[in-house]
Amino acid sequence: MRVQGGVGTARGDMDGTVLRDLSHVAATDTTRLPPVTALSDDLALTGLLPVKVVPVDIEQLPSEISAVHAGGGLYRGLWMLVRRGGEPVRLVSVPLSGESISRAEIERHLADPELWGGAPDRFALGAAPVRISVVVCSTLDREDYLAEALASITALTYPDFEVLVVDNSPDARAARLPWLERLDRVRVLREPRPGLSAARNCGLRAASGTLIAFTDDDVVVDDGWLHALARRFDKHPEDACVAGLILPKDVETPAQAMFERYYDGMSPRALSAASYRLECFPRTRALSKATVRETDDDGHVVARFSVYGVGKFGAGANMAFRTSVLRDNGGFNVTLGAGTPTAGGEDIGVFARLAWRGYGMAFEPAALVFHRHREDDRSLRRQIEAYGLGFVAMLLALVAEDRRHLGALLATTPTAARAIVGSFTRKLRIRDGGAESSEATVSELARIELRGMAKGPAAYLRSRRSARRLDARAAP
């Protein structure tokens, strides 16, 4: 995943130490690095919880930002995503000591002249905005989260979109939630086959939009989300897939802070747009690498990395495709994803498949969503294990789709192994929790992710057998 603070969502969110390491494999040109922004203080890691996360537009600074928490008490820290013309330019952290921070205080934290200047209209669109289908898949067991997600989506001002809510619960729970059907623009679909990939494919089949955007049922989307996605596709007709920026909705619990720490969420975050294209395709019968080239919007090469590191570019909580391209390329692999034995990897799998087949992909930071991290240590541990498991399962699924992946993987292995070993060695040496009273530690989470990776092959085989059984039952 492109560096966004470890969110993975989404993932449907799938990130992981392994993906970050592979994103640097085969890097041969990093002379023109994109602008990055770093947090000035590790607020969530020094006891200043909870931390509020808000976007701040230079053109319309608020009169104040409240520090009052809806659940009672006060926020103790603030992350401001500073935007100019809707484009993220910096992430600034501020300690809070009262019930609000005034406009004058905000301006003092944004005194850098580079933050100011002319900016385009963040809601500007082309002459003929295309229709977008927004797909939200859910097992409907977090009704309050889903309601908040749909409220943010249906309030969008983009002129032409539909919202497809896919009920992937085991007992058709949507029928017991009549408020869903009353929402503007919302259509409820039923997918009885378990698994996030099956649910997303259900939405894909029903979509009427030229573009299709996927997000999760535990996010809140920014009001310019669809505008930013549509602009990117319009300006870059070569792109088949666009992923956006994911930030935490808030960082309130020690487990949420630990998630940020484990995935280096406090390290510099890349906030500039980028394009990705396969540069070197492996020969049919040779051990040769499949290399992706990353370029900025001026066409300058930023980096080169293995196709198996495309997880650096985005995640399932915030991704969009040209609908026809996704359909023509088989949608999501039903052996992967939450709700199957593999627990994840479906988003990274489809990114890798499209890159492997030569399609252009892009990262657009102006397309912003806010994701809820897991709130407790137990859920965090399960999530980290799922990331490791899903990553390995995804690699096996790619080989099953196209045997040429085997040679490319073997060619990548020596470099990837060194990067992965180095990363896990560093994490395993960190003993302190570092996030107030979180019971989980970085070293413990690293061991959990490694354990998940070891379980990946068996989980993938179980998922394949399950998929075949379900296919046989569905056959006429």
Secondary structure, 3 states (H helix, E strand, C coil): CCCCCCCCCCCCCCCCHHHHHHCCCCCCCCCCCCCEECCCCCHHHCCCCCEEEEEEEHHHCCCEEECECCCCCECCEEEEEEEECCEEEEEEEEECCCCEEEHHHHHHHCCCHHHCCCCCCCCCCCCCCCCEEEEEEECCCCHHHHHHHHHHHHCCCCCCEEEEEEECCCCCHHHHCCHHHHCCCEEEEECCCCCHHHHHHHHHHHCCCCEEEEECCCEEECCCHHHHHHHHHHHCCCEEEEEEEEEECEECCHHHHHHHHHCCCCCCEECCCEEEEEEECCCCCCCCCCEEEEECCCCCEEEEEEHHHHHHCCCCCEEEEEHHHHHHCCCCCCCCCCCCCCCCCHHHHHHHHHHHCCCEEEEEEEEEEEECCCCCHHHHHHHHHHHHHHHHHHHHHHHHHCCHHHHHHHHHHHHHHHHHHHHHHHHHCCCCCCCCCCCCCHHHHHHHHHHHHHHHHHHHHHHHHHHHHHHHHHCC
